[in-house]
Amino acid sequence: MLHKIAACLIAFALSLPVFAATPVNVNKADAATLAKSLDGVGATKAAAIVAWREEKSPFKSVDDLSQVKGIGPATLQRNRDAILLSDGPGDNKAAPAKAAPARAKPSRPSPSANNQTSQ
């Protein structure tokens, strides 16, 4: 009996990678590819992702997927590393926020300006 339990645990442990999400670009993939690639995302949720993307705009961050009905925090967390936003390197990173323009330091009068004599 103990051997059967051990065999089941080993089989389960070896099957875990099968359920892992496969990297997929959510801004380009069709519903069937999304359903096959993402853990916990079936045909209905995948179709909702595609519909939201086509109606609104491409996803700018992984967290944007939470706006799709049926995609909650647990689904995002399970798939975060597999969700790509573009085909280039650093796919999971949203575009960096634009920095405010640096303020120019107040100019100090040059020493030659102070040495001018009034006439």
A tleap script that builds the chain and sets N, CA, C and O, in Angstrom:
source leaprc.protein.ff14SB
mol = sequence {
  NMET LEU HIE LYS ILE ALA ALA CYS LEU ILE
  ALA PHE ALA LEU SER LEU PRO VAL PHE ALA
  ALA THR PRO VAL ASN VAL ASN LYS ALA ASP
  ALA ALA THR LEU ALA LYS SER LEU ASP GLY
  VAL GLY ALA THR LYS ALA ALA ALA ILE VAL
  ALA TRP ARG GLU GLU LYS SER PRO PHE LYS
  SER VAL ASP ASP LEU SER GLN VAL LYS GLY
  ILE GLY PRO ALA THR LEU GLN ARG ASN ARG
  ASP ALA ILE LEU LEU SER ASP GLY PRO GLY
  ASP ASN LYS ALA ALA PRO ALA LYS ALA ALA
  PRO ALA ARG ALA LYS PRO SER ARG PRO SER
  PRO SER ALA ASN ASN GLN THR SER CGLN
}
set mol.1.N position { 0.821 -1.192 0.000 }
set mol.1.CA position { 0.000 0.000 0.000 }
set mol.1.C position { 0.871 1.265 0.000 }
set mol.1.O position { 0.581 2.225 -0.713 }
set mol.2.N position { 1.920 1.254 0.792 }
set mol.2.CA position { 2.816 2.404 0.870 }
set mol.2.C position { 3.492 2.652 -0.474 }
set mol.2.O position { 3.741 3.797 -0.851 }
set mol.3.N position { 3.786 1.576 -1.189 }
set mol.3.CA position { 4.415 1.709 -2.506 }
set mol.3.C position { 3.470 2.394 -3.494 }
set mol.3.O position { 3.908 3.178 -4.336 }
set mol.4.N position { 2.178 2.095 -3.389 }
set mol.4.CA position { 1.198 2.708 -4.291 }
set mol.4.C position { 1.093 4.211 -4.023 }
set mol.4.O position { 1.016 5.014 -4.954 }
set mol.5.N position { 1.090 4.573 -2.757 }
set mol.5.CA position { 1.011 5.998 -2.397 }
set mol.5.C position { 2.255 6.729 -2.893 }
set mol.5.O position { 2.158 7.822 -3.450 }
set mol.6.N position { 3.421 6.123 -2.690 }
set mol.6.CA position { 4.671 6.740 -3.142 }
set mol.6.C position { 4.668 6.880 -4.661 }
set mol.6.O position { 5.079 7.910 -5.194 }
set mol.7.N position { 4.211 5.857 -5.347 }
set mol.7.CA position { 4.161 5.905 -6.808 }
set mol.7.C position { 3.220 7.008 -7.279 }
set mol.7.O position { 3.525 7.705 -8.246 }
set mol.8.N position { 2.080 7.175 -6.609 }
set mol.8.CA position { 1.126 8.236 -6.974 }
set mol.8.C position { 1.734 9.613 -6.746 }
set mol.8.O position { 1.586 10.503 -7.583 }
set mol.9.N position { 2.419 9.794 -5.613 }
set mol.9.CA position { 3.046 11.084 -5.321 }
set mol.9.C position { 4.130 11.415 -6.345 }
set mol.9.O position { 4.244 12.561 -6.779 }
set mol.10.N position { 4.918 10.424 -6.728 }
set mol.10.CA position { 5.962 10.655 -7.722 }
set mol.10.C position { 5.340 11.003 -9.072 }
set mol.10.O position { 5.801 11.920 -9.752 }
set mol.11.N position { 4.295 10.273 -9.460 }
set mol.11.CA position { 3.620 10.556 -10.730 }
set mol.11.C position { 3.029 11.961 -10.732 }
set mol.11.O position { 3.101 12.667 -11.737 }
set mol.12.N position { 2.444 12.364 -9.607 }
set mol.12.CA position { 1.868 13.706 -9.504 }
set mol.12.C position { 2.966 14.768 -9.613 }
set mol.12.O position { 2.808 15.759 -10.326 }
set mol.13.N position { 4.075 14.557 -8.905 }
set mol.13.CA position { 5.177 15.519 -8.938 }
set mol.13.C position { 5.748 15.666 -10.335 }
set mol.13.O position { 6.117 16.767 -10.744 }
set mol.14.N position { 5.825 14.565 -11.073 }
set mol.14.CA position { 6.360 14.630 -12.430 }
set mol.14.C position { 5.386 15.274 -13.404 }
set mol.14.O position { 5.798 15.791 -14.442 }
set mol.15.N position { 4.102 15.248 -13.079 }
set mol.15.CA position { 3.115 15.829 -13.984 }
set mol.15.C position { 2.919 17.329 -13.764 }
set mol.15.O position { 2.288 17.988 -14.591 }
set mol.16.N position { 3.435 17.872 -12.692 }
set mol.16.CA position { 3.264 19.301 -12.418 }
set mol.16.C position { 3.757 20.195 -13.547 }
set mol.16.O position { 3.049 21.136 -13.905 }
set mol.17.N position { 4.939 19.953 -14.131 }
set mol.17.CA position { 5.375 20.836 -15.221 }
set mol.17.C position { 4.425 20.828 -16.416 }
set mol.17.O position { 4.409 21.782 -17.194 }
set mol.18.N position { 3.639 19.772 -16.572 }
set mol.18.CA position { 2.687 19.703 -17.674 }
set mol.18.C position { 1.644 20.800 -17.532 }
set mol.18.O position { 1.147 21.322 -18.530 }
set mol.19.N position { 1.310 21.149 -16.292 }
set mol.19.CA position { 0.281 22.146 -16.044 }
set mol.19.C position { 0.833 23.564 -15.991 }
set mol.19.O position { 0.068 24.515 -15.830 }
set mol.20.N position { 2.120 23.718 -16.123 }
set mol.20.CA position { 2.718 25.051 -16.083 }
set mol.20.C position { 2.334 25.827 -17.338 }
set mol.20.O position { 2.150 25.257 -18.414 }
set mol.21.N position { 2.221 27.114 -17.173 }
set mol.21.CA position { 1.861 27.982 -18.301 }
set mol.21.C position { 3.017 28.064 -19.288 }
set mol.21.O position { 4.186 27.995 -18.907 }
set mol.22.N position { 2.672 28.210 -20.550 }
set mol.22.CA position { 3.645 28.359 -21.632 }
set mol.22.C position { 3.679 29.831 -22.035 }
set mol.22.O position { 2.618 30.434 -22.195 }
set mol.23.N position { 4.851 30.428 -22.203 }
set mol.23.CA position { 4.903 31.845 -22.580 }
set mol.23.C position { 4.088 32.139 -23.833 }
set mol.23.O position { 4.180 31.430 -24.836 }
set mol.24.N position { 3.293 33.197 -23.754 }
set mol.24.CA position { 2.434 33.562 -24.874 }
set mol.24.C position { 2.235 35.077 -24.884 }
set mol.24.O position { 2.087 35.704 -23.835 }
set mol.25.N position { 2.235 35.647 -26.075 }
set mol.25.CA position { 2.006 37.081 -26.243 }
set mol.25.C position { 0.494 37.321 -26.250 }
set mol.25.O position { -0.188 36.984 -27.218 }
set mol.26.N position { -0.019 37.900 -25.174 }
set mol.26.CA position { -1.469 38.113 -25.055 }
set mol.26.C position { -1.981 39.208 -25.978 }
set mol.26.O position { -3.193 39.360 -26.138 }
set mol.27.N position { -1.090 39.969 -26.583 }
set mol.27.CA position { -1.516 41.017 -27.515 }
set mol.27.C position { -1.597 40.529 -28.960 }
set mol.27.O position { -2.060 41.261 -29.835 }
set mol.28.N position { -1.152 39.301 -29.217 }
set mol.28.CA position { -1.175 38.787 -30.586 }
set mol.28.C position { -1.824 37.415 -30.713 }
set mol.28.O position { -2.350 37.085 -31.776 }
set mol.29.N position { -1.801 36.612 -29.662 }
set mol.29.CA position { -2.270 35.231 -29.746 }
set mol.29.C position { -3.782 35.152 -29.925 }
set mol.29.O position { -4.525 36.000 -29.432 }
set mol.30.N position { -4.225 34.115 -30.643 }
set mol.30.CA position { -5.654 33.875 -30.778 }
set mol.30.C position { -6.166 33.151 -29.533 }
set mol.30.O position { -5.379 32.722 -28.690 }
set mol.31.N position { -7.482 33.019 -29.426 }
set mol.31.CA position { -8.097 32.438 -28.235 }
set mol.31.C position { -7.643 30.997 -28.001 }
set mol.31.O position { -7.398 30.607 -26.859 }
set mol.32.N position { -7.528 30.208 -29.058 }
set mol.32.CA position { -7.118 28.815 -28.897 }
set mol.32.C position { -5.706 28.719 -28.317 }
set mol.32.O position { -5.445 27.878 -27.457 }
set mol.33.N position { -4.805 29.567 -28.779 }
set mol.33.CA position { -3.427 29.569 -28.280 }
set mol.33.C position { -3.394 30.014 -26.824 }
set mol.33.O position { -2.665 29.436 -26.018 }
set mol.34.N position { -4.171 31.030 -26.480 }
set mol.34.CA position { -4.228 31.489 -25.091 }
set mol.34.C position { -4.743 30.386 -24.177 }
set mol.34.O position { -4.203 30.166 -23.092 }
set mol.35.N position { -5.786 29.695 -24.619 }
set mol.35.CA position { -6.376 28.631 -23.800 }
set mol.35.C position { -5.384 27.494 -23.587 }
set mol.35.O position { -5.329 26.916 -22.501 }
set mol.36.N position { -4.604 27.168 -24.607 }
set mol.36.CA position { -3.622 26.090 -24.474 }
set mol.36.C position { -2.425 26.517 -23.639 }
set mol.36.O position { -1.821 25.686 -22.961 }
set mol.37.N position { -2.075 27.786 -23.676 }
set mol.37.CA position { -0.836 28.253 -23.070 }
set mol.37.C position { -0.954 28.677 -21.616 }
set mol.37.O position { 0.004 28.533 -20.857 }
set mol.38.N position { -2.094 29.189 -21.214 }
set mol.38.CA position { -2.229 29.753 -19.875 }
set mol.38.C position { -2.980 28.811 -18.944 }
set mol.38.O position { -4.013 28.250 -19.308 }
set mol.39.N position { -2.452 28.649 -17.754 }
set mol.39.CA position { -3.040 27.782 -16.744 }
set mol.39.C position { -4.312 28.417 -16.182 }
set mol.39.O position { -4.298 29.576 -15.766 }
set mol.40.N position { -5.394 27.668 -16.171 }
set mol.40.CA position { -6.653 28.164 -15.627 }
set mol.40.C position { -7.440 29.032 -16.591 }
set mol.40.O position { -8.448 29.627 -16.211 }
set mol.41.N position { -6.987 29.108 -17.836 }
set mol.41.CA position { -7.682 29.895 -18.855 }
set mol.41.C position { -8.195 28.928 -19.909 }
set mol.41.O position { -7.424 28.314 -20.648 }
set mol.42.N position { -9.516 28.808 -19.960 }
set mol.42.CA position { -10.133 27.951 -20.957 }
set mol.42.C position { -10.575 28.762 -22.160 }
set mol.42.O position { -10.179 29.915 -22.335 }
set mol.43.N position { -11.398 28.141 -22.982 }
set mol.43.CA position { -11.841 28.776 -24.227 }
set mol.43.C position { -12.631 30.060 -23.969 }
set mol.43.O position { -12.462 31.047 -24.685 }
set mol.44.N position { -13.493 30.051 -22.946 }
set mol.44.CA position { -14.329 31.230 -22.672 }
set mol.44.C position { -13.496 32.413 -22.202 }
set mol.44.O position { -13.672 33.530 -22.688 }
set mol.45.N position { -12.583 32.172 -21.253 }
set mol.45.CA position { -11.737 33.262 -20.763 }
set mol.45.C position { -10.790 33.748 -21.857 }
set mol.45.O position { -10.535 34.946 -21.975 }
set mol.46.N position { -10.278 32.829 -22.646 }
set mol.46.CA position { -9.374 33.213 -23.735 }
set mol.46.C position { -10.105 34.086 -24.753 }
set mol.46.O position { -9.554 35.071 -25.245 }
set mol.47.N position { -11.344 33.721 -25.065 }
set mol.47.CA position { -12.142 34.535 -25.996 }
set mol.47.C position { -12.408 35.917 -25.403 }
set mol.47.O position { -12.430 36.912 -26.128 }
set mol.48.N position { -12.608 35.979 -24.089 }
set mol.48.CA position { -12.835 37.266 -23.427 }
set mol.48.C position { -11.577 38.135 -23.489 }
set mol.48.O position { -11.673 39.352 -23.651 }
set mol.49.N position { -10.404 37.520 -23.362 }
set mol.49.CA position { -9.140 38.265 -23.464 }
set mol.49.C position { -9.005 38.872 -24.853 }
set mol.49.O position { -8.673 40.049 -24.992 }
set mol.50.N position { -9.263 38.068 -25.882 }
set mol.50.CA position { -9.150 38.547 -27.264 }
set mol.50.C position { -10.172 39.653 -27.528 }
set mol.50.O position { -9.845 40.662 -28.153 }
set mol.51.N position { -11.411 39.468 -27.056 }
set mol.51.CA position { -12.459 40.471 -27.278 }
set mol.51.C position { -12.099 41.787 -26.592 }
set mol.51.O position { -12.266 42.854 -27.182 }
set mol.52.N position { -11.605 41.723 -25.355 }
set mol.52.CA position { -11.233 42.941 -24.626 }
set mol.52.C position { -10.111 43.657 -25.371 }
set mol.52.O position { -10.149 44.875 -25.550 }
set mol.53.N position { -9.114 42.891 -25.802 }
set mol.53.CA position { -7.956 43.459 -26.504 }
set mol.53.C position { -8.385 44.150 -27.791 }
set mol.53.O position { -7.886 45.230 -28.110 }
set mol.54.N position { -9.300 43.542 -28.529 }
set mol.54.CA position { -9.749 44.131 -29.791 }
set mol.54.C position { -10.656 45.334 -29.576 }
set mol.54.O position { -10.649 46.271 -30.374 }
set mol.55.N position { -11.435 45.311 -28.503 }
set mol.55.CA position { -12.362 46.411 -28.234 }
set mol.55.C position { -11.667 47.618 -27.610 }
set mol.55.O position { -11.944 48.760 -27.977 }
set mol.56.N position { -10.777 47.364 -26.681 }
set mol.56.CA position { -10.145 48.459 -25.925 }
set mol.56.C position { -8.813 48.873 -26.554 }
set mol.56.O position { -8.714 49.906 -27.216 }
set mol.57.N position { -7.802 48.047 -26.334 }
set mol.57.CA position { -6.459 48.310 -26.845 }
set mol.57.C position { -5.561 47.173 -26.399 }
set mol.57.O position { -5.956 46.371 -25.552 }
set mol.58.N position { -4.363 47.088 -26.952 }
set mol.58.CA position { -3.444 46.051 -26.468 }
set mol.58.C position { -3.145 46.256 -24.982 }
set mol.58.O position { -3.198 47.374 -24.469 }
set mol.59.N position { -2.836 45.170 -24.319 }
set mol.59.CA position { -2.509 45.232 -22.893 }
set mol.59.C position { -1.155 45.896 -22.725 }
set mol.59.O position { -0.195 45.547 -23.413 }
set mol.60.N position { -1.078 46.847 -21.815 }
set mol.60.CA position { 0.175 47.562 -21.567 }
set mol.60.C position { 0.937 46.966 -20.390 }
set mol.60.O position { 2.149 47.148 -20.277 }
set mol.61.N position { 0.231 46.253 -19.511 }
set mol.61.CA position { 0.875 45.577 -18.384 }
set mol.61.C position { 0.130 44.280 -18.123 }
set mol.61.O position { -1.016 44.111 -18.539 }
set mol.62.N position { 0.790 43.377 -17.438 }
set mol.62.CA position { 0.166 42.103 -17.084 }
set mol.62.C position { -1.070 42.356 -16.226 }
set mol.62.O position { -2.073 41.656 -16.362 }
set mol.63.N position { -1.004 43.337 -15.356 }
set mol.63.CA position { -2.129 43.640 -14.469 }
set mol.63.C position { -3.363 44.128 -15.230 }
set mol.63.O position { -4.472 44.047 -14.703 }
set mol.64.N position { -3.199 44.629 -16.447 }
set mol.64.CA position { -4.350 45.045 -17.260 }
set mol.64.C position { -5.299 43.882 -17.532 }
set mol.64.O position { -6.492 44.091 -17.751 }
set mol.65.N position { -4.777 42.671 -17.520 }
set mol.65.CA position { -5.617 41.494 -17.772 }
set mol.65.C position { -6.691 41.318 -16.704 }
set mol.65.O position { -7.698 40.653 -16.946 }
set mol.66.N position { -6.489 41.901 -15.534 }
set mol.66.CA position { -7.491 41.778 -14.472 }
set mol.66.C position { -8.785 42.509 -14.833 }
set mol.66.O position { -9.809 42.301 -14.181 }
set mol.67.N position { -8.757 43.355 -15.851 }
set mol.67.CA position { -9.962 44.047 -16.291 }
set mol.67.C position { -10.868 43.145 -17.131 }
set mol.67.O position { -12.020 43.488 -17.401 }
set mol.68.N position { -10.333 41.982 -17.544 }
set mol.68.CA position { -11.101 41.029 -18.344 }
set mol.68.C position { -11.943 40.175 -17.391 }
set mol.68.O position { -11.433 39.632 -16.411 }
set mol.69.N position { -13.228 40.068 -17.693 }
set mol.69.CA position { -14.121 39.274 -16.848 }
set mol.69.C position { -13.612 37.837 -16.763 }
set mol.69.O position { -13.340 37.197 -17.779 }
set mol.70.N position { -13.490 37.346 -15.532 }
set mol.70.CA position { -13.048 35.974 -15.303 }
set mol.70.C position { -11.568 35.827 -15.029 }
set mol.70.O position { -11.111 34.746 -14.656 }
set mol.71.N position { -10.808 36.900 -15.209 }
set mol.71.CA position { -9.373 36.860 -14.924 }
set mol.71.C position { -9.143 37.562 -13.592 }
set mol.71.O position { -9.219 38.787 -13.499 }
set mol.72.N position { -8.864 36.778 -12.578 }
set mol.72.CA position { -8.667 37.334 -11.243 }
set mol.72.C position { -7.217 37.283 -10.816 }
set mol.72.O position { -6.347 36.869 -11.582 }
set mol.73.N position { -6.959 37.705 -9.591 }
set mol.73.CA position { -5.589 37.752 -9.086 }
set mol.73.C position { -4.904 36.382 -9.073 }
set mol.73.O position { -3.708 36.294 -9.352 }
set mol.74.N position { -5.632 35.326 -8.758 }
set mol.74.CA position { -5.017 33.990 -8.715 }
set mol.74.C position { -4.575 33.555 -10.106 }
set mol.74.O position { -3.488 33.002 -10.269 }
set mol.75.N position { -5.406 33.799 -11.100 }
set mol.75.CA position { -5.060 33.434 -12.480 }
set mol.75.C position { -3.856 34.241 -12.947 }
set mol.75.O position { -2.951 33.698 -13.581 }
set mol.76.N position { -3.840 35.525 -12.639 }
set mol.76.CA position { -2.699 36.366 -13.016 }
set mol.76.C position { -1.418 35.876 -12.348 }
set mol.76.O position { -0.371 35.795 -12.990 }
set mol.77.N position { -1.503 35.553 -11.069 }
set mol.77.CA position { -0.316 35.128 -10.342 }
set mol.77.C position { 0.246 33.825 -10.914 }
set mol.77.O position { 1.460 33.680 -11.056 }
set mol.78.N position { -0.638 32.875 -11.241 }
set mol.78.CA position { -0.190 31.596 -11.796 }
set mol.78.C position { 0.484 31.769 -13.152 }
set mol.78.O position { 1.359 30.982 -13.512 }
set mol.79.N position { 0.092 32.774 -13.893 }
set mol.79.CA position { 0.559 32.938 -15.269 }
set mol.79.C position { 1.488 34.132 -15.485 }
set mol.79.O position { 1.943 34.359 -16.606 }
set mol.80.N position { 1.770 34.878 -14.459 }
set mol.80.CA position { 2.518 36.139 -14.607 }
set mol.80.C position { 3.805 35.977 -15.421 }
set mol.80.O position { 4.097 36.809 -16.281 }
set mol.81.N position { 4.567 34.931 -15.163 }
set mol.81.CA position { 5.839 34.763 -15.872 }
set mol.81.C position { 5.656 34.326 -17.321 }
set mol.81.O position { 6.583 34.447 -18.122 }
set mol.82.N position { 4.480 33.822 -17.668 }
set mol.82.CA position { 4.242 33.336 -19.032 }
set mol.82.C position { 3.536 34.370 -19.907 }
set mol.82.O position { 3.457 34.193 -21.123 }
set mol.83.N position { 3.029 35.432 -19.316 }
set mol.83.CA position { 2.299 36.432 -20.084 }
set mol.83.C position { 3.287 37.419 -20.688 }
set mol.83.O position { 3.994 38.133 -19.978 }
set mol.84.N position { 3.317 37.440 -21.999 }
set mol.84.CA position { 4.184 38.363 -22.730 }
set mol.84.C position { 3.329 39.464 -23.336 }
set mol.84.O position { 2.184 39.230 -23.723 }
set mol.85.N position { 3.886 40.656 -23.415 }
set mol.85.CA position { 3.158 41.808 -23.961 }
set mol.85.C position { 3.658 42.202 -25.342 }
set mol.85.O position { 2.983 42.937 -26.062 }
set mol.86.N position { 4.841 41.717 -25.714 }
set mol.86.CA position { 5.398 41.977 -27.041 }
set mol.86.C position { 6.334 40.834 -27.374 }
set mol.86.O position { 6.494 39.908 -26.579 }
set mol.87.N position { 6.941 40.889 -28.521 }
set mol.87.CA position { 7.831 39.815 -28.943 }
set mol.87.C position { 9.294 40.090 -28.630 }
set mol.87.O position { 10.149 39.246 -28.900 }
set mol.88.N position { 9.594 41.240 -28.071 }
set mol.88.CA position { 10.983 41.596 -27.803 }
set mol.88.C position { 11.415 41.224 -26.399 }
set mol.88.O position { 10.614 40.705 -25.622 }
set mol.89.N position { 12.669 41.483 -26.064 }
set mol.89.CA position { 13.157 41.209 -24.715 }
set mol.89.C position { 12.463 42.112 -23.696 }
set mol.89.O position { 12.063 43.232 -24.014 }
set mol.90.N position { 12.328 41.616 -22.484 }
set mol.90.CA position { 11.672 42.390 -21.434 }
set mol.90.C position { 10.186 42.489 -21.653 }
set mol.90.O position { 9.584 43.520 -21.355 }
set mol.91.N position { 9.574 41.427 -22.174 }
set mol.91.CA position { 8.173 41.468 -22.559 }
set mol.91.C position { 7.215 41.768 -21.421 }
set mol.91.O position { 6.179 42.391 -21.649 }
set mol.92.N position { 7.520 41.353 -20.226 }
set mol.92.CA position { 6.578 41.536 -19.125 }
set mol.92.C position { 6.638 42.924 -18.511 }
set mol.92.O position { 5.849 43.247 -17.624 }
set mol.93.N position { 7.545 43.724 -18.966 }
set mol.93.CA position { 7.688 45.050 -18.377 }
set mol.93.C position { 6.868 46.051 -19.159 }
set mol.93.O position { 6.939 46.117 -20.386 }
set mol.94.N position { 6.099 46.819 -18.436 }
set mol.94.CA position { 5.341 47.900 -19.084 }
set mol.94.C position { 6.322 48.985 -19.482 }
set mol.94.O position { 7.441 49.051 -18.974 }
set mol.95.N position { 5.897 49.811 -20.376 }
set mol.95.CA position { 6.750 50.916 -20.789 }
set mol.95.C position { 7.048 51.779 -19.570 }
set mol.95.O position { 6.152 52.058 -18.773 }
set mol.96.N position { 8.285 52.199 -19.421 }
set mol.96.CA position { 8.618 53.004 -18.254 }
set mol.96.C position { 7.856 54.322 -18.263 }
set mol.96.O position { 7.615 54.915 -19.315 }
set mol.97.N position { 7.492 54.756 -17.091 }
set mol.97.CA position { 6.782 56.032 -16.980 }
set mol.97.C position { 7.731 57.139 -17.412 }
set mol.97.O position { 8.933 57.092 -17.154 }
set mol.98.N position { 7.165 58.122 -18.067 }
set mol.98.CA position { 7.995 59.233 -18.513 }
set mol.98.C position { 8.384 60.066 -17.310 }
set mol.98.O position { 7.542 60.443 -16.495 }
set mol.99.N position { 9.646 60.341 -17.215 }
set mol.99.CA position { 10.138 61.145 -16.108 }
set mol.99.C position { 9.803 62.603 -16.367 }
set mol.99.O position { 9.771 63.057 -17.511 }
set mol.100.N position { 9.558 63.317 -15.301 }
set mol.100.CA position { 9.297 64.745 -15.437 }
set mol.100.C position { 10.571 65.412 -15.922 }
set mol.100.O position { 11.668 65.006 -15.538 }
set mol.101.N position { 10.444 66.415 -16.748 }
set mol.101.CA position { 11.649 67.081 -17.222 }
set mol.101.C position { 12.419 67.675 -16.056 }
set mol.101.O position { 11.839 68.232 -15.124 }
set mol.102.N position { 13.718 67.545 -16.125 }
set mol.102.CA position { 14.556 68.076 -15.049 }
set mol.102.C position { 14.486 69.600 -15.069 }
set mol.102.O position { 14.504 70.237 -16.123 }
set mol.103.N position { 14.406 70.142 -13.893 }
set mol.103.CA position { 14.396 71.598 -13.807 }
set mol.103.C position { 15.808 72.119 -13.973 }
set mol.103.O position { 16.766 71.539 -13.461 }
set mol.104.N position { 15.920 73.199 -14.680 }
set mol.104.CA position { 17.231 73.817 -14.852 }
set mol.104.C position { 17.607 74.495 -13.546 }
set mol.104.O position { 16.782 75.146 -12.906 }
set mol.105.N position { 18.844 74.335 -13.168 }
set mol.105.CA position { 19.320 74.998 -11.961 }
set mol.105.C position { 19.375 76.489 -12.235 }
set mol.105.O position { 19.732 76.918 -13.332 }
set mol.106.N position { 19.019 77.273 -11.233 }
set mol.106.CA position { 19.105 78.716 -11.467 }
set mol.106.C position { 20.540 79.093 -11.800 }
set mol.106.O position { 21.490 78.646 -11.157 }
set mol.107.N position { 20.662 79.909 -12.801 }
set mol.107.CA position { 22.019 80.285 -13.215 }
set mol.107.C position { 22.581 81.308 -12.247 }
set mol.107.O position { 21.897 82.210 -11.764 }
set mol.108.N position { 23.830 81.121 -12.000 }
set mol.108.CA position { 24.526 82.070 -11.132 }
set mol.108.C position { 25.240 83.068 -12.039 }
set mol.108.O position { 25.750 82.708 -13.100 }
set mol.109.N position { 25.267 84.293 -11.618 }
set mol.109.CA position { 25.982 85.268 -12.458 }
set mol.109.C position { 27.451 84.884 -12.543 }
set mol.109.O position { 28.058 84.454 -11.562 }
set mol.110.N position { 27.989 85.044 -13.697 }
set mol.110.CA position { 29.399 84.698 -13.876 }
set mol.110.C position { 30.260 85.723 -13.136 }
set mol.110.O position { 29.855 86.870 -12.947 }
set mol.111.N position { 31.435 85.299 -12.728 }
set mol.111.CA position { 32.319 86.250 -12.019 }
set mol.111.C position { 32.624 87.481 -12.850 }
set mol.111.O position { 32.827 88.564 -12.300 }
set mol.112.N position { 32.659 87.334 -14.157 }
set mol.112.CA position { 32.968 88.504 -14.971 }
set mol.112.C position { 31.831 89.505 -14.939 }
set mol.112.O position { 32.063 90.702 -15.110 }
set mol.113.N position { 30.598 89.042 -14.722 }
set mol.113.CA position { 29.466 89.956 -14.654 }
set mol.113.C position { 29.538 90.793 -13.386 }
set mol.113.O position { 29.140 91.958 -13.381 }
set mol.114.N position { 30.050 90.193 -12.299 }
set mol.114.CA position { 30.158 90.918 -11.039 }
set mol.114.C position { 31.289 91.937 -11.075 }
set mol.114.O position { 31.271 92.914 -10.326 }
set mol.115.N position { 32.253 91.716 -11.924 }
set mol.115.CA position { 33.409 92.615 -11.986 }
set mol.115.C position { 33.181 93.802 -12.916 }
set mol.115.O position { 34.053 94.661 -13.048 }
set mol.116.N position { 32.038 93.856 -13.551 }
set mol.116.CA position { 31.793 94.972 -14.443 }
set mol.116.C position { 31.557 96.230 -13.606 }
set mol.116.O position { 30.897 96.186 -12.567 }
set mol.117.N position { 32.083 97.297 -14.055 }
set mol.117.CA position { 31.888 98.553 -13.355 }
set mol.117.C position { 30.863 99.377 -14.085 }
set mol.117.O position { 30.809 99.387 -15.315 }
set mol.118.N position { 30.066 100.055 -13.329 }
set mol.118.CA position { 29.055 100.896 -13.995 }
set mol.118.C position { 29.700 102.204 -14.389 }
set mol.118.O position { 30.559 102.717 -13.671 }
set mol.119.N position { 29.303 102.741 -15.501 }
set mol.119.CA position { 29.885 103.977 -16.017 }
set mol.119.C position { 28.913 105.088 -15.981 }
set mol.119.O position { 29.238 106.206 -16.381 }
savepdb mol mol.pdb
quit
